[in-house]
């Protein structure tokens, strides 16, 4: 038996920890009296804003090579 933390988003129970249940596995859901902060789904646009996008793989390779040469990690 494994215990995982999560929250109820108003529609679905969402786990915040990794669980590997199998199909049709029985679960026990215990509702705690400790409210969680409201979590908003992250949009693809928001995730892309954190990425350094490059249309040229050679640019990325040169960037990594320069980082290694300069020891900037």
N, C-alpha and C positions, 0 to 999 in steps of 0.2 A: 504494500500500500504506500502511496506517495501523497504528500500534501503540497499543493502549489497555491500561491497567492494570486489574486486577480481582482476584478471589479465588475460591476454590472453597469453597462452603458445606457440602460433604459430599454434595451431590446435584447441584448446578448450578454452572456457571461464571458469575459475576456480574461485569459490568464496573462500574468506579467512575468511568469517564469516558464522555463521550458518543461513541457510534459510530452510524453510519447504514448498517448493512449491508443489502444487498438479499437477498431470499429465495434460498436455496441457494448463497449466496456461500461460497467456500472460505475457511477460516481456519487459522492455525497457532497452536496453544496451547503455550506454553512454561511449564513449571512451574519456579519459582525456589525457591532454598533460603533464603527469607526469610519466616518465618511472619508472618501478619497477626493483629492482635487479633481475638478472636471478636466477630462482629457479630450482634446479635439483631434480628430484624425489629421494626419500630415498629408498634404496634397503633393502630387508629383512635382508641381511647380516649385514648392518650397524645398523639396529635396534637391532638385536641380540647381537651386540657387547656391547650394553648398558645394557643388561639384565644379571642378575645373574641366570644362568641356573642350576637347580638341578634335578637330576634324582630321588631323594629320598624325598618324601614329609615330612618325619620325620625330615630330616635335616633342612628343611625350618621351621618347627614348633619349633624345638629346637632353631634355630637362633632367631626367633621372641620372644620366651619366654625369652631368655637371654637378648635381647634388652630391653624388658619390665622390667626385673629384674634390669638391670643396668641403666635404664632410659635414654638410648641413642636413640634419635629420629632424 
